[in-house]
């Protein structure tokens, strides 16, 4: 199951998420980014996010 740890992006943030598919995980990450960090990941950000998805 793909998982994401916000700290891996260099954020001082305890958020972790996992989902059955990478697409669903990306939805959760996008929502978290908006709510917790007030940002909308752009293309470069997504490339960085994908490198830390395990
Ligand atoms: Zn975060």
mmCIF file of the protein (N, C-alpha, C, O) and its ligand, coordinates in Angstrom:
data_MODEL
# 
_entry.id   MODEL 
# 
loop_
_entity.id 
_entity.type 
_entity.pdbx_number_of_molecules 
1 polymer     1 
2 non-polymer 1 
# 
_entity_poly.entity_id                      1 
_entity_poly.type                           'polypeptide(L)' 
_entity_poly.nstd_linkage                   no 
_entity_poly.nstd_monomer                   no 
_entity_poly.pdbx_seq_one_letter_code       
;(UNK)(UNK)(UNK)(UNK)(UNK)(UNK)(UNK)(UNK)(UNK)(UNK)(UNK)(UNK)(UNK)(UNK)(UNK)(UNK)
(UNK)(UNK)(UNK)(UNK)(UNK)(UNK)(UNK)(UNK)(UNK)(UNK)(UNK)(UNK)(UNK)(UNK)(UNK)(UNK)
(UNK)(UNK)(UNK)(UNK)(UNK)(UNK)(UNK)(UNK)(UNK)(UNK)(UNK)(UNK)(UNK)(UNK)(UNK)(UNK)
(UNK)(UNK)(UNK)(UNK)(UNK)(UNK)
;
_entity_poly.pdbx_seq_one_letter_code_can   XXXXXXXXXXXXXXXXXXXXXXXXXXXXXXXXXXXXXXXXXXXXXXXXXXXXXX 
_entity_poly.pdbx_strand_id                 A 
# 
loop_
_entity_poly_seq.entity_id 
_entity_poly_seq.num 
_entity_poly_seq.mon_id 
_entity_poly_seq.hetero 
1 1  UNK n 
1 2  UNK n 
1 3  UNK n 
1 4  UNK n 
1 5  UNK n 
1 6  UNK n 
1 7  UNK n 
1 8  UNK n 
1 9  UNK n 
1 10 UNK n 
1 11 UNK n 
1 12 UNK n 
1 13 UNK n 
1 14 UNK n 
1 15 UNK n 
1 16 UNK n 
1 17 UNK n 
1 18 UNK n 
1 19 UNK n 
1 20 UNK n 
1 21 UNK n 
1 22 UNK n 
1 23 UNK n 
1 24 UNK n 
1 25 UNK n 
1 26 UNK n 
1 27 UNK n 
1 28 UNK n 
1 29 UNK n 
1 30 UNK n 
1 31 UNK n 
1 32 UNK n 
1 33 UNK n 
1 34 UNK n 
1 35 UNK n 
1 36 UNK n 
1 37 UNK n 
1 38 UNK n 
1 39 UNK n 
1 40 UNK n 
1 41 UNK n 
1 42 UNK n 
1 43 UNK n 
1 44 UNK n 
1 45 UNK n 
1 46 UNK n 
1 47 UNK n 
1 48 UNK n 
1 49 UNK n 
1 50 UNK n 
1 51 UNK n 
1 52 UNK n 
1 53 UNK n 
1 54 UNK n 
# 
loop_
_struct_asym.id 
_struct_asym.entity_id 
A 1 
B 2 
# 
loop_
_chem_comp.id 
_chem_comp.type 
_chem_comp.mon_nstd_flag 
UNK 'L-peptide linking' . 
ZN  non-polymer         . 
# 
_pdbx_entity_nonpoly.entity_id   2 
_pdbx_entity_nonpoly.name        ? 
_pdbx_entity_nonpoly.comp_id     ZN 
# 
_pdbx_nonpoly_scheme.asym_id         B 
_pdbx_nonpoly_scheme.entity_id       2 
_pdbx_nonpoly_scheme.mon_id          ZN 
_pdbx_nonpoly_scheme.ndb_seq_num     1 
_pdbx_nonpoly_scheme.pdb_seq_num     101 
_pdbx_nonpoly_scheme.auth_seq_num    101 
_pdbx_nonpoly_scheme.pdb_mon_id      ZN 
_pdbx_nonpoly_scheme.auth_mon_id     ZN 
_pdbx_nonpoly_scheme.pdb_strand_id   A 
_pdbx_nonpoly_scheme.pdb_ins_code    . 
# 
loop_
_atom_site.group_PDB 
_atom_site.id 
_atom_site.type_symbol 
_atom_site.label_atom_id 
_atom_site.label_alt_id 
_atom_site.label_comp_id 
_atom_site.label_asym_id 
_atom_site.label_entity_id 
_atom_site.label_seq_id 
_atom_site.pdbx_PDB_ins_code 
_atom_site.Cartn_x 
_atom_site.Cartn_y 
_atom_site.Cartn_z 
_atom_site.occupancy 
_atom_site.B_iso_or_equiv 
_atom_site.pdbx_formal_charge 
_atom_site.auth_seq_id 
_atom_site.auth_comp_id 
_atom_site.auth_asym_id 
_atom_site.auth_atom_id 
_atom_site.pdbx_PDB_model_num 
ATOM   1   N  N  . UNK A 1 1  ? 0.853  -1.193 0.000   1.00 0.00 ? 1   UNK A N  1 
ATOM   2   C  CA . UNK A 1 1  ? 0.000  0.000  0.000   1.00 0.00 ? 1   UNK A CA 1 
ATOM   3   C  C  . UNK A 1 1  ? 0.891  1.246  0.000   1.00 0.00 ? 1   UNK A C  1 
ATOM   4   O  O  . UNK A 1 1  ? 1.755  1.382  0.866   1.00 0.00 ? 1   UNK A O  1 
ATOM   5   N  N  . UNK A 1 2  ? 0.693  2.146  -0.951  1.00 0.00 ? 2   UNK A N  1 
ATOM   6   C  CA . UNK A 1 2  ? 1.521  3.350  -0.990  1.00 0.00 ? 2   UNK A CA 1 
ATOM   7   C  C  . UNK A 1 2  ? 1.282  4.222  0.239   1.00 0.00 ? 2   UNK A C  1 
ATOM   8   O  O  . UNK A 1 2  ? 0.152  4.373  0.703   1.00 0.00 ? 2   UNK A O  1 
ATOM   9   N  N  . UNK A 1 3  ? 2.373  4.793  0.759   1.00 0.00 ? 3   UNK A N  1 
ATOM   10  C  CA . UNK A 1 3  ? 2.231  5.657  1.922   1.00 0.00 ? 3   UNK A CA 1 
ATOM   11  C  C  . UNK A 1 3  ? 3.116  6.884  1.773   1.00 0.00 ? 3   UNK A C  1 
ATOM   12  O  O  . UNK A 1 3  ? 4.070  6.919  0.996   1.00 0.00 ? 3   UNK A O  1 
ATOM   13  N  N  . UNK A 1 4  ? 2.745  7.892  2.565   1.00 0.00 ? 4   UNK A N  1 
ATOM   14  C  CA . UNK A 1 4  ? 3.384  9.193  2.467   1.00 0.00 ? 4   UNK A CA 1 
ATOM   15  C  C  . UNK A 1 4  ? 3.627  9.739  3.862   1.00 0.00 ? 4   UNK A C  1 
ATOM   16  O  O  . UNK A 1 4  ? 2.756  9.677  4.729   1.00 0.00 ? 4   UNK A O  1 
ATOM   17  N  N  . UNK A 1 5  ? 4.826  10.274 4.068   1.00 0.00 ? 5   UNK A N  1 
ATOM   18  C  CA . UNK A 1 5  ? 5.173  10.905 5.343   1.00 0.00 ? 5   UNK A CA 1 
ATOM   19  C  C  . UNK A 1 5  ? 5.584  12.346 5.042   1.00 0.00 ? 5   UNK A C  1 
ATOM   20  O  O  . UNK A 1 5  ? 6.569  12.597 4.349   1.00 0.00 ? 5   UNK A O  1 
ATOM   21  N  N  . UNK A 1 6  ? 4.812  13.275 5.574   1.00 0.00 ? 6   UNK A N  1 
ATOM   22  C  CA . UNK A 1 6  ? 5.043  14.686 5.244   1.00 0.00 ? 6   UNK A CA 1 
ATOM   23  C  C  . UNK A 1 6  ? 6.453  15.128 5.630   1.00 0.00 ? 6   UNK A C  1 
ATOM   24  O  O  . UNK A 1 6  ? 7.067  15.941 4.938   1.00 0.00 ? 6   UNK A O  1 
ATOM   25  N  N  . UNK A 1 7  ? 6.954  14.596 6.724   1.00 0.00 ? 7   UNK A N  1 
ATOM   26  C  CA . UNK A 1 7  ? 8.304  14.933 7.190   1.00 0.00 ? 7   UNK A CA 1 
ATOM   27  C  C  . UNK A 1 7  ? 9.369  14.646 6.129   1.00 0.00 ? 7   UNK A C  1 
ATOM   28  O  O  . UNK A 1 7  ? 10.388 15.335 6.063   1.00 0.00 ? 7   UNK A O  1 
ATOM   29  N  N  . UNK A 1 8  ? 9.130  13.635 5.309   1.00 0.00 ? 8   UNK A N  1 
ATOM   30  C  CA . UNK A 1 8  ? 10.093 13.272 4.266   1.00 0.00 ? 8   UNK A CA 1 
ATOM   31  C  C  . UNK A 1 8  ? 10.284 14.395 3.248   1.00 0.00 ? 8   UNK A C  1 
ATOM   32  O  O  . UNK A 1 8  ? 11.268 14.416 2.509   1.00 0.00 ? 8   UNK A O  1 
ATOM   33  N  N  . UNK A 1 9  ? 9.330  15.330 3.219   1.00 0.00 ? 9   UNK A N  1 
ATOM   34  C  CA . UNK A 1 9  ? 9.452  16.480 2.315   1.00 0.00 ? 9   UNK A CA 1 
ATOM   35  C  C  . UNK A 1 9  ? 10.219 17.617 2.965   1.00 0.00 ? 9   UNK A C  1 
ATOM   36  O  O  . UNK A 1 9  ? 10.413 18.675 2.366   1.00 0.00 ? 9   UNK A O  1 
ATOM   37  N  N  . UNK A 1 10 ? 10.656 17.385 4.208   1.00 0.00 ? 10  UNK A N  1 
ATOM   38  C  CA . UNK A 1 10 ? 11.366 18.430 4.912   1.00 0.00 ? 10  UNK A CA 1 
ATOM   39  C  C  . UNK A 1 10 ? 10.440 19.333 5.710   1.00 0.00 ? 10  UNK A C  1 
ATOM   40  O  O  . UNK A 1 10 ? 10.858 20.372 6.220   1.00 0.00 ? 10  UNK A O  1 
ATOM   41  N  N  . UNK A 1 11 ? 9.158  18.921 5.814   1.00 0.00 ? 11  UNK A N  1 
ATOM   42  C  CA . UNK A 1 11 ? 8.185  19.695 6.576   1.00 0.00 ? 11  UNK A CA 1 
ATOM   43  C  C  . UNK A 1 11 ? 8.289  19.291 8.045   1.00 0.00 ? 11  UNK A C  1 
ATOM   44  O  O  . UNK A 1 11 ? 8.575  18.139 8.369   1.00 0.00 ? 11  UNK A O  1 
ATOM   45  N  N  . UNK A 1 12 ? 8.052  20.259 8.922   1.00 0.00 ? 12  UNK A N  1 
ATOM   46  C  CA . UNK A 1 12 ? 7.962  19.973 10.342  1.00 0.00 ? 12  UNK A CA 1 
ATOM   47  C  C  . UNK A 1 12 ? 6.504  19.645 10.631  1.00 0.00 ? 12  UNK A C  1 
ATOM   48  O  O  . UNK A 1 12 ? 5.763  20.467 11.170  1.00 0.00 ? 12  UNK A O  1 
ATOM   49  N  N  . UNK A 1 13 ? 6.103  18.423 10.261  1.00 0.00 ? 13  UNK A N  1 
ATOM   50  C  CA . UNK A 1 13 ? 4.684  18.074 10.245  1.00 0.00 ? 13  UNK A CA 1 
ATOM   51  C  C  . UNK A 1 13 ? 4.547  16.576 10.489  1.00 0.00 ? 13  UNK A C  1 
ATOM   52  O  O  . UNK A 1 13 ? 5.243  15.785 9.852   1.00 0.00 ? 13  UNK A O  1 
ATOM   53  N  N  . UNK A 1 14 ? 3.653  16.168 11.407  1.00 0.00 ? 14  UNK A N  1 
ATOM   54  C  CA . UNK A 1 14 ? 3.527  14.751 11.762  1.00 0.00 ? 14  UNK A CA 1 
ATOM   55  C  C  . UNK A 1 14 ? 2.603  13.963 10.834  1.00 0.00 ? 14  UNK A C  1 
ATOM   56  O  O  . UNK A 1 14 ? 2.348  12.785 11.083  1.00 0.00 ? 14  UNK A O  1 
ATOM   57  N  N  . UNK A 1 15 ? 2.097  14.590 9.772   1.00 0.00 ? 15  UNK A N  1 
ATOM   58  C  CA . UNK A 1 15 ? 1.095  13.944 8.918   1.00 0.00 ? 15  UNK A CA 1 
ATOM   59  C  C  . UNK A 1 15 ? 1.664  12.724 8.181   1.00 0.00 ? 15  UNK A C  1 
ATOM   60  O  O  . UNK A 1 15 ? 2.735  12.788 7.579   1.00 0.00 ? 15  UNK A O  1 
ATOM   61  N  N  . UNK A 1 16 ? 0.935  11.637 8.244   1.00 0.00 ? 16  UNK A N  1 
ATOM   62  C  CA . UNK A 1 16 ? 1.235  10.476 7.410   1.00 0.00 ? 16  UNK A CA 1 
ATOM   63  C  C  . UNK A 1 16 ? -0.072 10.010 6.786   1.00 0.00 ? 16  UNK A C  1 
ATOM   64  O  O  . UNK A 1 16 ? -1.144 10.217 7.354   1.00 0.00 ? 16  UNK A O  1 
ATOM   65  N  N  . UNK A 1 17 ? 0.014  9.386  5.630   1.00 0.00 ? 17  UNK A N  1 
ATOM   66  C  CA . UNK A 1 17 ? -1.188 8.891  4.969   1.00 0.00 ? 17  UNK A CA 1 
ATOM   67  C  C  . UNK A 1 17 ? -0.844 7.652  4.165   1.00 0.00 ? 17  UNK A C  1 
ATOM   68  O  O  . UNK A 1 17 ? 0.286  7.480  3.707   1.00 0.00 ? 17  UNK A O  1 
ATOM   69  N  N  . UNK A 1 18 ? -1.840 6.793  4.003   1.00 0.00 ? 18  UNK A N  1 
ATOM   70  C  CA . UNK A 1 18 ? -1.682 5.673  3.085   1.00 0.00 ? 18  UNK A CA 1 
ATOM   71  C  C  . UNK A 1 18 ? -3.031 5.401  2.459   1.00 0.00 ? 18  UNK A C  1 
ATOM   72  O  O  . UNK A 1 18 ? -4.068 5.751  3.022   1.00 0.00 ? 18  UNK A O  1 
ATOM   73  N  N  . UNK A 1 19 ? -3.019 4.775  1.292   1.00 0.00 ? 19  UNK A N  1 
ATOM   74  C  CA . UNK A 1 19 ? -4.256 4.498  0.568   1.00 0.00 ? 19  UNK A CA 1 
ATOM   75  C  C  . UNK A 1 19 ? -4.008 3.283  -0.321  1.00 0.00 ? 19  UNK A C  1 
ATOM   76  O  O  . UNK A 1 19 ? -2.866 2.951  -0.638  1.00 0.00 ? 19  UNK A O  1 
ATOM   77  N  N  . UNK A 1 20 ? -5.099 2.628  -0.718  1.00 0.00 ? 20  UNK A N  1 
ATOM   78  C  CA . UNK A 1 20 ? -4.945 1.411  -1.538  1.00 0.00 ? 20  UNK A CA 1 
ATOM   79  C  C  . UNK A 1 20 ? -4.276 1.680  -2.884  1.00 0.00 ? 20  UNK A C  1 
ATOM   80  O  O  . UNK A 1 20 ? -3.609 0.803  -3.434  1.00 0.00 ? 20  UNK A O  1 
ATOM   81  N  N  . UNK A 1 21 ? -4.453 2.884  -3.411  1.00 0.00 ? 21  UNK A N  1 
ATOM   82  C  CA . UNK A 1 21 ? -3.838 3.208  -4.693  1.00 0.00 ? 21  UNK A CA 1 
ATOM   83  C  C  . UNK A 1 21 ? -3.121 4.546  -4.593  1.00 0.00 ? 21  UNK A C  1 
ATOM   84  O  O  . UNK A 1 21 ? -3.433 5.372  -3.735  1.00 0.00 ? 21  UNK A O  1 
ATOM   85  N  N  . UNK A 1 22 ? -2.153 4.744  -5.485  1.00 0.00 ? 22  UNK A N  1 
ATOM   86  C  CA . UNK A 1 22 ? -1.397 5.983  -5.459  1.00 0.00 ? 22  UNK A CA 1 
ATOM   87  C  C  . UNK A 1 22 ? -2.301 7.182  -5.782  1.00 0.00 ? 22  UNK A C  1 
ATOM   88  O  O  . UNK A 1 22 ? -2.104 8.278  -5.258  1.00 0.00 ? 22  UNK A O  1 
ATOM   89  N  N  . UNK A 1 23 ? -3.303 6.953  -6.663  1.00 0.00 ? 23  UNK A N  1 
ATOM   90  C  CA . UNK A 1 23 ? -4.214 8.046  -7.019  1.00 0.00 ? 23  UNK A CA 1 
ATOM   91  C  C  . UNK A 1 23 ? -4.992 8.528  -5.796  1.00 0.00 ? 23  UNK A C  1 
ATOM   92  O  O  . UNK A 1 23 ? -5.159 9.730  -5.593  1.00 0.00 ? 23  UNK A O  1 
ATOM   93  N  N  . UNK A 1 24 ? -5.467 7.579  -4.983  1.00 0.00 ? 24  UNK A N  1 
ATOM   94  C  CA . UNK A 1 24 ? -6.208 7.957  -3.788  1.00 0.00 ? 24  UNK A CA 1 
ATOM   95  C  C  . UNK A 1 24 ? -5.305 8.642  -2.772  1.00 0.00 ? 24  UNK A C  1 
ATOM   96  O  O  . UNK A 1 24 ? -5.702 9.584  -2.085  1.00 0.00 ? 24  UNK A O  1 
ATOM   97  N  N  . UNK A 1 25 ? -4.073 8.134  -2.701  1.00 0.00 ? 25  UNK A N  1 
ATOM   98  C  CA . UNK A 1 25 ? -3.112 8.746  -1.788  1.00 0.00 ? 25  UNK A CA 1 
ATOM   99  C  C  . UNK A 1 25 ? -2.836 10.189 -2.207  1.00 0.00 ? 25  UNK A C  1 
ATOM   100 O  O  . UNK A 1 25 ? -2.754 11.080 -1.362  1.00 0.00 ? 25  UNK A O  1 
ATOM   101 N  N  . UNK A 1 26 ? -2.697 10.411 -3.491  1.00 0.00 ? 26  UNK A N  1 
ATOM   102 C  CA . UNK A 1 26 ? -2.433 11.771 -3.980  1.00 0.00 ? 26  UNK A CA 1 
ATOM   103 C  C  . UNK A 1 26 ? -3.575 12.713 -3.643  1.00 0.00 ? 26  UNK A C  1 
ATOM   104 O  O  . UNK A 1 26 ? -3.349 13.893 -3.372  1.00 0.00 ? 26  UNK A O  1 
ATOM   105 N  N  . UNK A 1 27 ? -4.800 12.201 -3.659  1.00 0.00 ? 27  UNK A N  1 
ATOM   106 C  CA . UNK A 1 27 ? -5.943 13.026 -3.255  1.00 0.00 ? 27  UNK A CA 1 
ATOM   107 C  C  . UNK A 1 27 ? -5.813 13.447 -1.798  1.00 0.00 ? 27  UNK A C  1 
ATOM   108 O  O  . UNK A 1 27 ? -6.046 14.603 -1.446  1.00 0.00 ? 27  UNK A O  1 
ATOM   109 N  N  . UNK A 1 28 ? -5.429 12.472 -0.946  1.00 0.00 ? 28  UNK A N  1 
ATOM   110 C  CA . UNK A 1 28 ? -5.281 12.778 0.477   1.00 0.00 ? 28  UNK A CA 1 
ATOM   111 C  C  . UNK A 1 28 ? -4.168 13.789 0.698   1.00 0.00 ? 28  UNK A C  1 
ATOM   112 O  O  . UNK A 1 28 ? -4.289 14.695 1.522   1.00 0.00 ? 28  UNK A O  1 
ATOM   113 N  N  . UNK A 1 29 ? -3.080 13.623 -0.052  1.00 0.00 ? 29  UNK A N  1 
ATOM   114 C  CA . UNK A 1 29 ? -1.949 14.537 0.089   1.00 0.00 ? 29  UNK A CA 1 
ATOM   115 C  C  . UNK A 1 29 ? -2.356 15.949 -0.336  1.00 0.00 ? 29  UNK A C  1 
ATOM   116 O  O  . UNK A 1 29 ? -2.019 16.928 0.329   1.00 0.00 ? 29  UNK A O  1 
ATOM   117 N  N  . UNK A 1 30 ? -3.083 16.042 -1.449  1.00 0.00 ? 30  UNK A N  1 
ATOM   118 C  CA . UNK A 1 30 ? -3.509 17.351 -1.945  1.00 0.00 ? 30  UNK A CA 1 
ATOM   119 C  C  . UNK A 1 30 ? -4.391 18.051 -0.916  1.00 0.00 ? 30  UNK A C  1 
ATOM   120 O  O  . UNK A 1 30 ? -4.256 19.250 -0.673  1.00 0.00 ? 30  UNK A O  1 
ATOM   121 N  N  . UNK A 1 31 ? -5.303 17.273 -0.314  1.00 0.00 ? 31  UNK A N  1 
ATOM   122 C  CA . UNK A 1 31 ? -6.195 17.842 0.687   1.00 0.00 ? 31  UNK A CA 1 
ATOM   123 C  C  . UNK A 1 31 ? -5.406 18.306 1.917   1.00 0.00 ? 31  UNK A C  1 
ATOM   124 O  O  . UNK A 1 31 ? -5.659 19.380 2.463   1.00 0.00 ? 31  UNK A O  1 
ATOM   125 N  N  . UNK A 1 32 ? -4.450 17.480 2.340   1.00 0.00 ? 32  UNK A N  1 
ATOM   126 C  CA . UNK A 1 32 ? -3.619 17.835 3.485   1.00 0.00 ? 32  UNK A CA 1 
ATOM   127 C  C  . UNK A 1 32 ? -2.805 19.093 3.192   1.00 0.00 ? 32  UNK A C  1 
ATOM   128 O  O  . UNK A 1 32 ? -2.697 19.983 4.036   1.00 0.00 ? 32  UNK A O  1 
ATOM   129 N  N  . UNK A 1 33 ? -2.239 19.159 2.002   1.00 0.00 ? 33  UNK A N  1 
ATOM   130 C  CA . UNK A 1 33 ? -1.410 20.313 1.633   1.00 0.00 ? 33  UNK A CA 1 
ATOM   131 C  C  . UNK A 1 33 ? -2.229 21.598 1.703   1.00 0.00 ? 33  UNK A C  1 
ATOM   132 O  O  . UNK A 1 33 ? -1.747 22.629 2.172   1.00 0.00 ? 33  UNK A O  1 
ATOM   133 N  N  . UNK A 1 34 ? -3.477 21.522 1.230   1.00 0.00 ? 34  UNK A N  1 
ATOM   134 C  CA . UNK A 1 34 ? -4.340 22.695 1.254   1.00 0.00 ? 34  UNK A CA 1 
ATOM   135 C  C  . UNK A 1 34 ? -4.710 23.101 2.678   1.00 0.00 ? 34  UNK A C  1 
ATOM   136 O  O  . UNK A 1 34 ? -4.610 24.271 3.047   1.00 0.00 ? 34  UNK A O  1 
ATOM   137 N  N  . UNK A 1 35 ? -5.142 22.112 3.477   1.00 0.00 ? 35  UNK A N  1 
ATOM   138 C  CA . UNK A 1 35 ? -5.631 22.413 4.815   1.00 0.00 ? 35  UNK A CA 1 
ATOM   139 C  C  . UNK A 1 35 ? -4.506 22.769 5.778   1.00 0.00 ? 35  UNK A C  1 
ATOM   140 O  O  . UNK A 1 35 ? -4.609 23.743 6.522   1.00 0.00 ? 35  UNK A O  1 
ATOM   141 N  N  . UNK A 1 36 ? -3.435 21.984 5.765   1.00 0.00 ? 36  UNK A N  1 
ATOM   142 C  CA . UNK A 1 36 ? -2.405 22.141 6.784   1.00 0.00 ? 36  UNK A CA 1 
ATOM   143 C  C  . UNK A 1 36 ? -1.327 23.126 6.376   1.00 0.00 ? 36  UNK A C  1 
ATOM   144 O  O  . UNK A 1 36 ? -0.767 23.820 7.224   1.00 0.00 ? 36  UNK A O  1 
ATOM   145 N  N  . UNK A 1 37 ? -1.030 23.196 5.090   1.00 0.00 ? 37  UNK A N  1 
ATOM   146 C  CA . UNK A 1 37 ? 0.098  24.033 4.653   1.00 0.00 ? 37  UNK A CA 1 
ATOM   147 C  C  . UNK A 1 37 ? -0.360 25.180 3.766   1.00 0.00 ? 37  UNK A C  1 
ATOM   148 O  O  . UNK A 1 37 ? 0.453  25.988 3.316   1.00 0.00 ? 37  UNK A O  1 
ATOM   149 N  N  . UNK A 1 38 ? -1.662 25.250 3.514   1.00 0.00 ? 38  UNK A N  1 
ATOM   150 C  CA . UNK A 1 38 ? -2.210 26.332 2.708   1.00 0.00 ? 38  UNK A CA 1 
ATOM   151 C  C  . UNK A 1 38 ? -1.498 26.439 1.358   1.00 0.00 ? 38  UNK A C  1 
ATOM   152 O  O  . UNK A 1 38 ? -1.185 27.535 0.895   1.00 0.00 ? 38  UNK A O  1 
ATOM   153 N  N  . UNK A 1 39 ? -1.252 25.302 0.747   1.00 0.00 ? 39  UNK A N  1 
ATOM   154 C  CA . UNK A 1 39 ? -0.622 25.336 -0.577  1.00 0.00 ? 39  UNK A CA 1 
ATOM   155 C  C  . UNK A 1 39 ? -1.240 24.299 -1.505  1.00 0.00 ? 39  UNK A C  1 
ATOM   156 O  O  . UNK A 1 39 ? -1.751 23.264 -1.079  1.00 0.00 ? 39  UNK A O  1 
ATOM   157 N  N  . UNK A 1 40 ? -1.172 24.615 -2.759  1.00 0.00 ? 40  UNK A N  1 
ATOM   158 C  CA . UNK A 1 40 ? -1.692 23.759 -3.807  1.00 0.00 ? 40  UNK A CA 1 
ATOM   159 C  C  . UNK A 1 40 ? -0.486 23.230 -4.576  1.00 0.00 ? 40  UNK A C  1 
ATOM   160 O  O  . UNK A 1 40 ? 0.130  23.978 -5.335  1.00 0.00 ? 40  UNK A O  1 
ATOM   161 N  N  . UNK A 1 41 ? -0.134 21.948 -4.397  1.00 0.00 ? 41  UNK A N  1 
ATOM   162 C  CA . UNK A 1 41 ? 1.097  21.448 -5.019  1.00 0.00 ? 41  UNK A CA 1 
ATOM   163 C  C  . UNK A 1 41 ? 1.103  21.660 -6.531  1.00 0.00 ? 41  UNK A C  1 
ATOM   164 O  O  . UNK A 1 41 ? 0.151  21.297 -7.223  1.00 0.00 ? 41  UNK A O  1 
ATOM   165 N  N  . UNK A 1 42 ? 2.176  22.246 -7.030  1.00 0.00 ? 42  UNK A N  1 
ATOM   166 C  CA . UNK A 1 42 ? 2.321  22.398 -8.476  1.00 0.00 ? 42  UNK A CA 1 
ATOM   167 C  C  . UNK A 1 42 ? 3.091  21.197 -9.030  1.00 0.00 ? 42  UNK A C  1 
ATOM   168 O  O  . UNK A 1 42 ? 3.407  20.259 -8.298  1.00 0.00 ? 42  UNK A O  1 
ATOM   169 N  N  . UNK A 1 43 ? 3.381  21.237 -10.305 1.00 0.00 ? 43  UNK A N  1 
ATOM   170 C  CA . UNK A 1 43 ? 4.029  20.101 -10.972 1.00 0.00 ? 43  UNK A CA 1 
ATOM   171 C  C  . UNK A 1 43 ? 5.341  19.695 -10.298 1.00 0.00 ? 43  UNK A C  1 
ATOM   172 O  O  . UNK A 1 43 ? 5.597  18.511 -10.076 1.00 0.00 ? 43  UNK A O  1 
ATOM   173 N  N  . UNK A 1 44 ? 6.169  20.695 -9.976  1.00 0.00 ? 44  UNK A N  1 
ATOM   174 C  CA . UNK A 1 44 ? 7.457  20.417 -9.342  1.00 0.00 ? 44  UNK A CA 1 
ATOM   175 C  C  . UNK A 1 44 ? 7.272  19.787 -7.965  1.00 0.00 ? 44  UNK A C  1 
ATOM   176 O  O  . UNK A 1 44 ? 7.993  18.869 -7.574  1.00 0.00 ? 44  UNK A O  1 
ATOM   177 N  N  . UNK A 1 45 ? 6.273  20.317 -7.236  1.00 0.00 ? 45  UNK A N  1 
ATOM   178 C  CA . UNK A 1 45 ? 5.986  19.799 -5.904  1.00 0.00 ? 45  UNK A CA 1 
ATOM   179 C  C  . UNK A 1 45 ? 5.548  18.337 -5.997  1.00 0.00 ? 45  UNK A C  1 
ATOM   180 O  O  . UNK A 1 45 ? 5.965  17.505 -5.191  1.00 0.00 ? 45  UNK A O  1 
ATOM   181 N  N  . UNK A 1 46 ? 4.700  18.030 -6.990  1.00 0.00 ? 46  UNK A N  1 
ATOM   182 C  CA . UNK A 1 46 ? 4.239  16.640 -7.145  1.00 0.00 ? 46  UNK A CA 1 
ATOM   183 C  C  . UNK A 1 46 ? 5.399  15.711 -7.463  1.00 0.00 ? 46  UNK A C  1 
ATOM   184 O  O  . UNK A 1 46 ? 5.430  14.570 -7.002  1.00 0.00 ? 46  UNK A O  1 
ATOM   185 N  N  . UNK A 1 47 ? 6.346  16.192 -8.244  1.00 0.00 ? 47  UNK A N  1 
ATOM   186 C  CA . UNK A 1 47 ? 7.496  15.349 -8.563  1.00 0.00 ? 47  UNK A CA 1 
ATOM   187 C  C  . UNK A 1 47 ? 8.267  15.018 -7.295  1.00 0.00 ? 47  UNK A C  1 
ATOM   188 O  O  . UNK A 1 47 ? 8.748  13.900 -7.113  1.00 0.00 ? 47  UNK A O  1 
ATOM   189 N  N  . UNK A 1 48 ? 8.374  16.030 -6.410  1.00 0.00 ? 48  UNK A N  1 
ATOM   190 C  CA . UNK A 1 48 ? 9.056  15.834 -5.140  1.00 0.00 ? 48  UNK A CA 1 
ATOM   191 C  C  . UNK A 1 48 ? 8.246  14.865 -4.259  1.00 0.00 ? 48  UNK A C  1 
ATOM   192 O  O  . UNK A 1 48 ? 8.805  13.970 -3.624  1.00 0.00 ? 48  UNK A O  1 
ATOM   193 N  N  . UNK A 1 49 ? 6.926  15.064 -4.236  1.00 0.00 ? 49  UNK A N  1 
ATOM   194 C  CA . UNK A 1 49 ? 6.049  14.211 -3.433  1.00 0.00 ? 49  UNK A CA 1 
ATOM   195 C  C  . UNK A 1 49 ? 6.170  12.754 -3.895  1.00 0.00 ? 49  UNK A C  1 
ATOM   196 O  O  . UNK A 1 49 ? 6.255  11.843 -3.071  1.00 0.00 ? 49  UNK A O  1 
ATOM   197 N  N  . UNK A 1 50 ? 6.178  12.543 -5.199  1.00 0.00 ? 50  UNK A N  1 
ATOM   198 C  CA . UNK A 1 50 ? 6.247  11.175 -5.725  1.00 0.00 ? 50  UNK A CA 1 
ATOM   199 C  C  . UNK A 1 50 ? 7.549  10.466 -5.344  1.00 0.00 ? 50  UNK A C  1 
ATOM   200 O  O  . UNK A 1 50 ? 7.582  9.242  -5.220  1.00 0.00 ? 50  UNK A O  1 
ATOM   201 N  N  . UNK A 1 51 ? 8.622  11.247 -5.160  1.00 0.00 ? 51  UNK A N  1 
ATOM   202 C  CA . UNK A 1 51 ? 9.890  10.613 -4.761  1.00 0.00 ? 51  UNK A CA 1 
ATOM   203 C  C  . UNK A 1 51 ? 9.846  10.125 -3.317  1.00 0.00 ? 51  UNK A C  1 
ATOM   204 O  O  . UNK A 1 51 ? 10.633 9.258  -2.936  1.00 0.00 ? 51  UNK A O  1 
ATOM   205 N  N  . UNK A 1 52 ? 8.927  10.675 -2.499  1.00 0.00 ? 52  UNK A N  1 
ATOM   206 C  CA . UNK A 1 52 ? 8.894  10.236 -1.092  1.00 0.00 ? 52  UNK A CA 1 
ATOM   207 C  C  . UNK A 1 52 ? 7.725  9.285  -0.815  1.00 0.00 ? 52  UNK A C  1 
ATOM   208 O  O  . UNK A 1 52 ? 7.568  8.812  0.310   1.00 0.00 ? 52  UNK A O  1 
ATOM   209 N  N  . UNK A 1 53 ? 6.910  9.005  -1.826  1.00 0.00 ? 53  UNK A N  1 
ATOM   210 C  CA . UNK A 1 53 ? 5.853  7.992  -1.658  1.00 0.00 ? 53  UNK A CA 1 
ATOM   211 C  C  . UNK A 1 53 ? 6.505  6.615  -1.666  1.00 0.00 ? 53  UNK A C  1 
ATOM   212 O  O  . UNK A 1 53 ? 7.294  6.278  -2.548  1.00 0.00 ? 53  UNK A O  1 
ATOM   213 N  N  . UNK A 1 54 ? 6.146  5.829  -0.648  1.00 0.00 ? 54  UNK A N  1 
ATOM   214 C  CA . UNK A 1 54 ? 6.754  4.495  -0.550  1.00 0.00 ? 54  UNK A CA 1 
ATOM   215 C  C  . UNK A 1 54 ? 5.704  3.429  -0.829  1.00 0.00 ? 54  UNK A C  1 
ATOM   216 O  O  . UNK A 1 54 ? 6.010  2.237  -0.797  1.00 0.00 ? 54  UNK A O  1 
HETATM 217 ZN ZN . ZN  B 2 .  ? 2.129  18.205 6.280   1.00 0.00 ? 101 ZN  A ZN 1 
# 
